[in-house]
């Protein structure tokens, strides 16, 4: 459901919600554990791999996925951009999984 939500946000079918950054972090941490077993911080390696360079994006994913109070307002466009980066990466590395979810989201078409 996390990846499905990310795809829906990336495609403009849903607006980001309070739990979208947590969904993003969950996907990045889970995939990172498979790709970088034994690494201390697979989440950070995934952030680097996806080139999510803005420190504010890293902060957003960290703070909002752990319920921390933020003094800076989160830009919904930044959340959408992060979802797009994750969908793109997942489509390149795990296309079958994304295709399956897209067929669930958009049963009558919707190219990845």
C-alpha positions as CSV (number, residue, x, y, z in Angstrom):
1,X,0.0,0.0,0.0
2,X,2.9,2.4,0.6
3,X,4.2,2.1,-2.9
4,X,0.7,2.3,-4.4
5,X,0.2,5.6,-2.5
6,X,3.5,6.9,-3.7
7,X,2.6,6.1,-7.3
8,X,-0.8,7.7,-6.9
9,X,0.8,10.9,-5.5
10,X,3.5,10.9,-8.2
11,X,0.9,10.7,-10.9
12,X,-1.3,13.4,-9.5
13,X,-4.2,11.0,-8.6
14,X,-3.9,11.8,-4.9
15,X,-2.6,14.7,-3.0
16,X,0.2,14.2,-0.4
17,X,-1.1,13.5,3.0
18,X,0.5,13.6,6.5
19,X,1.6,10.0,6.0
20,X,3.2,10.3,2.5
21,X,6.7,11.1,3.8
22,X,6.4,8.0,6.0
23,X,5.4,5.9,3.0
24,X,8.4,7.2,1.1
25,X,10.8,6.5,3.9
26,X,9.3,3.0,4.4
27,X,9.9,2.1,0.7
28,X,13.5,3.5,0.8
29,X,14.4,1.7,4.0
30,X,12.9,-1.6,2.8
31,X,14.6,-1.6,-0.6
32,X,17.8,-0.4,1.0
33,X,17.8,-3.4,3.4
34,X,17.7,-5.7,0.4
35,X,20.2,-3.8,-1.8
36,X,22.7,-3.0,1.0
37,X,22.5,-5.8,3.6
38,X,24.6,-5.1,6.7
39,X,25.0,-1.4,5.9
40,X,24.5,0.9,8.9
41,X,22.2,3.3,7.0
42,X,20.5,1.8,4.0
43,X,18.0,4.7,4.0
44,X,20.9,7.2,3.5
45,X,22.3,5.1,0.7
46,X,19.0,5.0,-1.0
47,X,18.6,8.8,-0.7
48,X,22.0,9.2,-2.4
49,X,21.1,6.6,-5.1
50,X,17.9,8.4,-6.0
51,X,19.8,11.7,-5.9
52,X,17.4,13.3,-3.5
53,X,20.0,15.9,-2.8
54,X,18.1,18.7,-1.1
55,X,18.8,18.6,2.6
56,X,15.3,19.8,3.2
57,X,13.9,16.7,1.5
58,X,16.1,14.5,3.7
59,X,14.9,16.4,6.7
60,X,11.3,16.1,5.6
61,X,11.5,12.4,5.1
62,X,13.2,11.9,8.5
63,X,11.1,14.3,10.5
64,X,7.7,13.6,9.1
65,X,8.1,9.9,9.2
66,X,8.9,10.0,12.9
67,X,6.3,12.4,14.0
68,X,8.7,15.2,14.8
69,X,7.5,18.8,15.0
70,X,8.9,20.9,12.1
71,X,9.3,24.6,12.2
72,X,9.6,24.9,8.5
73,X,6.5,24.2,6.4
74,X,6.6,21.3,4.1
75,X,6.2,22.2,0.4
76,X,3.7,19.7,-1.1
77,X,5.6,20.0,-4.4
78,X,8.7,18.6,-2.7
79,X,6.7,15.6,-1.4
80,X,5.4,15.0,-5.0
81,X,8.9,15.4,-6.4
82,X,10.2,12.8,-3.9
83,X,7.3,10.4,-4.9
84,X,8.2,10.9,-8.6
85,X,11.8,10.1,-7.9
86,X,10.8,6.9,-6.0
87,X,8.4,5.8,-8.7
88,X,11.0,6.4,-11.4
89,X,13.7,4.4,-9.5
90,X,11.2,1.6,-8.7
91,X,10.1,1.5,-12.4
92,X,13.7,1.1,-13.5
93,X,14.8,-1.5,-10.9
94,X,11.6,-3.4,-10.1
95,X,9.4,-2.7,-13.2
96,X,7.1,-5.8,-12.6
97,X,6.1,-4.6,-9.2
98,X,5.3,-1.2,-10.4
99,X,3.4,-2.5,-13.5
100,X,1.3,-4.7,-11.2
101,X,0.4,-1.8,-8.9
102,X,-0.3,0.5,-11.9
103,X,-2.7,-2.1,-13.3
104,X,-4.4,-2.1,-10.0
105,X,-4.6,1.7,-9.8
106,X,-5.4,2.3,-13.5
107,X,-7.0,-1.0,-14.7
108,X,-7.7,0.4,-18.2
109,X,-4.3,1.8,-19.0
110,X,-1.7,4.2,-17.7
111,X,1.8,3.8,-19.0
112,X,4.6,3.8,-16.5
